[in-house]
Amino acid sequence: MTTDIDLDAIETRTSAADPGPWTAHPDGLVWSTLIGDPVSGSVEQPNAEFIAHARTDVPALLAIAKAARYEEGAGPCMDGECEHAAEDDENAPEDATCPLIVTRYATADDAIERDNLLAELQQEEVAHQATLRNQSALSAKVQEQKVAIERLIGFRNATVAERQELADRVKAVREFAEKTNNTDLLAVLGDPHPSESRPPVVFDRPEAVAR
């Protein structure tokens, strides 16, 4: 299909013809829904069928062709910000269409490329939704761990066994946070190697006794 097809002329002829549907009779005549003479004289049956179906086929194909027609050109030309029309005709209006814009029809390759792009977008959407679900599950896990750690860190008057439980729990959670690169969780845990200016957290008081 080339760009020299005049869709406007086809649409004008289609609108001017008798309304459809048309019917091909066995005698080779084609009739419309209007009372009067047949649409065509007697022709061979295959031709009559073709003429009759053209009344509905042409509008359908016309709609498809119009949908497949599009314009392409440089960005400024498409936005009406170029001066090419004025260069060709000094009397051209300001909103004149750029003469370098090309109107063409989508080809089979265009359709294949579109379908491939749609498939890629669908795959990306599925992956995005999976990522959101994983992030939601991870956030819930992090929040659970943060609450547990904050509770244990605040448990100052602990026994030796409880302090060991705390240390093991914090170590496991820290490994999890480092593996998943979870900065929020690492911030809650604090520095594993505090400097002299930042004394380590003390989990028991001198008066704490073993239970």
C-alpha positions in Angstrom: 0.0 0.0 0.0 1.4 3.4 -1.0 0.8 6.9 0.3 -0.9 8.1 -2.9 -4.2 6.5 -2.0 -6.9 9.3 -1.6 -8.9 8.1 1.4 -11.0 11.2 1.4 -12.1 10.5 -2.2 -12.9 6.9 -1.4 -14.9 8.0 1.6 -16.8 10.5 -0.6 -17.7 7.8 -3.1 -18.7 5.4 -0.3 -21.0 7.9 1.3 -22.6 8.8 -2.0 -23.5 5.2 -2.9 -26.8 3.6 -2.0 -26.9 2.4 1.6 -26.1 -1.2 2.3 -26.2 -4.0 2.6 -26.4 -4.9 -1.0 -27.5 -8.3 -2.2 -26.3 -10.3 -5.2 -29.2 -12.3 -6.8 -28.7 -15.5 -8.8 -29.6 -13.6 -12.0 -26.4 -11.5 -11.6 -28.2 -8.3 -10.5 -27.1 -6.5 -7.4 -29.8 -4.8 -5.3 -29.6 -2.3 -2.5 -32.2 -1.8 0.3 -33.8 1.0 -1.7 -36.8 0.4 -3.9 -36.0 1.0 -7.6 -33.5 -0.2 -10.1 -30.7 -2.6 -9.2 -27.3 -1.2 -8.3 -25.7 -2.9 -11.3 -26.7 -4.7 -14.4 -26.6 -8.4 -14.8 -23.0 -9.7 -14.4 -21.5 -13.1 -13.7 -22.2 -14.3 -10.2 -18.7 -13.9 -8.8 -18.6 -10.3 -9.9 -22.1 -9.7 -8.5 -21.0 -11.1 -5.2 -17.9 -8.8 -5.3 -20.0 -5.7 -6.1 -22.5 -6.6 -3.4 -19.9 -7.2 -0.6 -18.0 -4.0 -1.6 -20.7 -1.9 0.0 -19.7 -3.2 3.4 -16.1 -4.3 2.7 -15.0 -0.9 1.5 -16.1 1.1 4.7 -14.5 -1.6 6.9 -11.2 -1.4 4.9 -11.4 2.4 4.9 -11.6 2.5 8.7 -8.6 0.2 8.9 -6.6 2.3 6.4 -7.4 5.5 8.2 -6.3 4.0 11.5 -3.0 2.8 10.0 -2.2 6.2 8.4 0.1 8.5 10.4 2.5 11.3 9.9 6.2 11.4 10.6 8.8 14.1 10.6 11.2 16.1 12.8 10.0 17.2 16.2 9.7 20.9 15.6 8.0 20.3 12.2 5.4 18.0 13.9 4.8 20.6 16.6 4.3 23.4 14.0 7.4 25.3 15.1 9.4 25.0 11.9 9.6 27.6 9.1 9.7 25.3 6.1 6.3 26.2 4.9 7.1 29.9 5.0 10.3 29.2 3.1 8.3 27.6 0.3 5.5 30.2 0.4 5.9 33.6 2.0 2.1 33.9 2.3 1.7 30.5 4.1 -0.2 30.9 7.4 1.6 30.4 10.7 -0.1 27.1 11.4 0.6 25.7 7.9 1.7 22.0 7.8 5.3 21.5 7.2 5.9 20.3 3.6 8.6 17.9 4.9 6.1 15.9 7.0 5.3 12.6 5.4 2.0 10.8 5.7 2.3 7.1 5.3 0.6 3.8 6.3 1.8 1.3 8.8 3.4 -1.7 7.2 3.4 -5.4 8.2 6.9 -4.8 9.8 5.4 -1.9 11.8 2.7 -4.2 13.0 5.2 -6.8 14.1 7.3 -4.2 15.8 4.3 -2.9 17.7 3.3 -6.4 18.8 6.8 -7.1 20.0 6.8 -3.8 22.0 3.5 -4.6 23.5 4.8 -8.1 24.5 7.9 -6.5 26.1 5.7 -4.0 28.0 3.5 -6.8 29.3 6.6 -8.7 30.5 8.0 -5.6 32.2 4.6 -5.0 33.9 4.5 -8.6 35.2 8.1 -8.2 36.5 7.3 -4.9 38.0 4.3 -6.3 39.9 6.4 -9.2 41.1 9.0 -6.7 42.4 6.4 -4.7 44.2 5.1 -7.9 45.9 8.6 -8.9 46.9 9.3 -5.4 48.3 6.0 -5.5 50.3 6.9 -8.9 51.8 10.5 -7.6 52.6 9.2 -4.4 54.2 6.9 -6.5 56.4 9.8 -8.7 57.4 12.0 -5.7 58.1 9.3 -4.1 60.3 8.9 -7.3 62.2 12.6 -7.6 62.8 12.9 -3.9 63.8 10.2 -4.3 66.4 11.9 -7.4 67.8 15.3 -5.8 67.9 14.1 -2.6 69.5 12.4 -4.6 72.2 15.5 -6.7 72.9 17.8 -3.7 72.9 15.6 -2.0 75.4 15.7 -5.1 77.6 18.5 -3.9 79.9 18.2 -6.1 83.0 18.9 -9.4 81.2 20.3 -12.7 82.4 23.4 -14.2 80.8 21.2 -16.6 78.8 19.0 -13.7 77.6 22.0 -11.6 76.6 23.3 -14.5 74.6 19.9 -14.9 72.9 20.0 -11.2 72.1 23.5 -11.4 70.7 22.6 -14.4 68.5 19.4 -12.7 67.3 21.1 -9.4 66.5 23.9 -11.3 64.6 21.4 -13.3 62.5 19.4 -10.1 61.7 22.6 -8.2 60.9 23.6 -10.9 58.4 20.2 -10.8 56.9 20.4 -7.0 56.6 23.8 -7.0 55.1 22.8 -9.8 52.6 19.8 -7.8 51.4 21.6 -4.4 51.7 18.8 -3.1 53.9 20.0 0.2 55.2 17.0 0.8 57.3 17.6 -2.4 59.3 21.3 -1.7 59.5 20.5 1.8 61.0 18.4 0.2 63.7 21.2 -2.3 64.5 23.8 0.4 64.7 27.6 0.2 64.3 28.8 -3.4 64.9 32.3 -1.9 65.8 31.6 1.3 67.8 34.5 3.7 68.2 35.7 5.1 71.5 33.6 8.2 71.0 30.5 6.0 70.6 30.4 3.5 73.6 28.7 0.2 72.9 25.2 -0.5 74.2 25.3 -2.1 77.6 22.5 -4.7 78.0 22.8 -5.2 81.8 23.2 -3.2 84.9 25.7 -3.9 87.7 22.9 -5.0 90.0 21.6 -7.5 87.5 21.7 -11.0 88.8 21.4 -14.4 87.2 18.0 -16.0 87.5 
